[in-house]
Amino acid sequence: MLLNASGCLDALTAPDTVAELDAFVTKTVTPLPRPGNEPPRIAETDFGLLNSIGLANPGRVEFLAEQLPRLRELGLPLWVSVGGFSADDYAETCSMLEGIAAIEVNLSCPNVDEAPESAAEIVAACRAATDLPLFAKLSPASWDVGEVARAVEAAGADGLSLVNTIRGLALDERTLAPRLGRAVGGYSGPALKPIALAAVYACRRATALPIVGMGGVRTGLDALELVACGANAVALGTVLFCEPDAPARIRAELAEAVAARGFASLDEVRGVAHGGVAAAGERPVMPV
Ligand SMILES: Cc1cc2nc3c(=O)[nH]c(=O)nc-3n(C[C@H](O)[C@H](O)[C@H](O)COP(=O)(O)O)c2cc1C
């Protein structure tokens, strides 16, 4: 199952890309409109992309009134990414959502403390506010991401999205000033892949929840590696900015990579990186 990563695809202007996905994940929606951070907000580096978009979005009222109806016309399962600055922020947005496939709870927002208790507190508030499937999107920067995974599972999460960007900084070669307006940003793309693999691996050991793996996927083999670590679905982020046709290519490469290794299906690959040591569970169910 192939999804886009939140914030990396404008579905309304890229229908051909969306047609290659199994579900569409929205940009994170916050209670109030956010203009985003000061520019420049994007800096390319040798091994990945730095962004400090700052969760620019129109806020939940306009999202629900204007964007969501148009996204529904796409005709594929929708996941709405929800963000905020308190558990109440998240819960109230969750309570306003219906008729979608899942909610991705973005627990990696600026100013949201990511201690397991705090992530669990937010998920618990969301759980009380909705019956929709809840996927907790975690940062790879936690000291023990498996522990956070267990905490959000206990709080009622139905799945995990792993991983969000990791903090990074790039300097202008000449002036040595930060290249992003806000100096520090979120680092994504190829350099994130080993970090994402480690997070998926750790969380598959910690819990049987379904996992959407993402972070630096550019090829079918990258996607296969996430599945081998235990991912049930794969999301594409940074690659979509330079290659809108990537989903079709990666899907074809993935099928080839499965067959080339003698597996009958992708299901057979799931978790093989764990060898004979059992991962926490089997055949979790994805909501789409
Ligand atoms: C420009 C940009 C904007 C992003 N916006 C969001 C967002 O609104 N919400 C979110 O949860 N993640 C956001 N992300 C993180 C991605 O969803 C994804 O977790 C991360 O980029 C790792 O995947 P990748 O290496 O394939 O890009 C954003 C990433 C980028 C590059």
The ligand as a Tripos MOL2 file, in Angstrom:
@<TRIPOS>MOLECULE
LIG
   31    33     1     0     0
SMALL
NO_CHARGES

@<TRIPOS>ATOM
      1 C1          8.0570   20.3820    2.6570 C.3       1 LIG1
      2 C2          7.6090   19.3820    3.6820 C.ar      1 LIG1
      3 C3          6.4390   19.6060    4.3990 C.ar      1 LIG1
      4 C4          5.9980   18.6780    5.3590 C.ar      1 LIG1
      5 N1          4.8280   18.9020    6.0310 N.ar      1 LIG1
      6 C5          4.4020   17.9980    6.9410 C.ar      1 LIG1
      7 C6          3.1630   18.1800    7.6090 C.ar      1 LIG1
      8 O1          2.4180   19.1450    7.4000 O.2       1 LIG1
      9 N2          2.7880   17.2320    8.5250 N.ar      1 LIG1
     10 C7          3.5550   16.1070    8.7840 C.ar      1 LIG1
     11 O2          3.1700   15.2780    9.6110 O.2       1 LIG1
     12 N3          4.7290   15.9040    8.1350 N.ar      1 LIG1
     13 C8          5.1590   16.8210    7.2220 C.ar      1 LIG1
     14 N4          6.3300   16.5900    6.5600 N.ar      1 LIG1
     15 C9          7.1130   15.3630    6.8430 C.3       1 LIG1
     16 C10         6.7830   14.2550    5.8290 C.3       1 LIG1
     17 O3          5.4210   13.9000    5.9000 O.3       1 LIG1
     18 C11         7.6530   13.0060    6.0910 C.3       1 LIG1
     19 O4          7.3650   12.5050    7.3670 O.3       1 LIG1
     20 C12         9.1560   13.2930    6.0080 C.3       1 LIG1
     21 O5          9.4370   14.2410    5.0000 O.3       1 LIG1
     22 C13         9.9820   12.0150    5.7680 C.3       1 LIG1
     23 O6          9.7160   11.4330    4.5240 O.3       1 LIG1
     24 P1         10.6120   11.7220    3.1940 P.3       1 LIG1
     25 O7         12.0490   11.5890    3.5980 O.co2     1 LIG1
     26 O8         10.1610   10.7240    2.1920 O.co2     1 LIG1
     27 O9         10.2930   13.1320    2.7780 O.co2     1 LIG1
     28 C14         6.7730   17.5110    5.5940 C.ar      1 LIG1
     29 C15         7.9490   17.2860    4.8700 C.ar      1 LIG1
     30 C16         8.3740   18.2040    3.9270 C.ar      1 LIG1
     31 C17         9.6400   17.9140    3.1580 C.3       1 LIG1
@<TRIPOS>BOND
     1     1     2 1
     2     2     3 ar
     3     2    30 ar
     4     3     4 ar
     5     4     5 ar
     6     4    28 ar
     7     5     6 ar
     8     6     7 ar
     9     6    13 1
    10     7     8 2
    11     7     9 ar
    12     9    10 ar
    13    10    11 2
    14    10    12 ar
    15    12    13 ar
    16    13    14 ar
    17    14    15 1
    18    14    28 ar
    19    15    16 1
    20    16    17 1
    21    16    18 1
    22    18    19 1
    23    18    20 1
    24    20    21 1
    25    20    22 1
    26    22    23 1
    27    23    24 1
    28    24    25 2
    29    24    26 1
    30    24    27 1
    31    28    29 ar
    32    29    30 ar
    33    30    31 1
@<TRIPOS>SUBSTRUCTURE
     1 LIG1         1 GROUP 0 **** ****
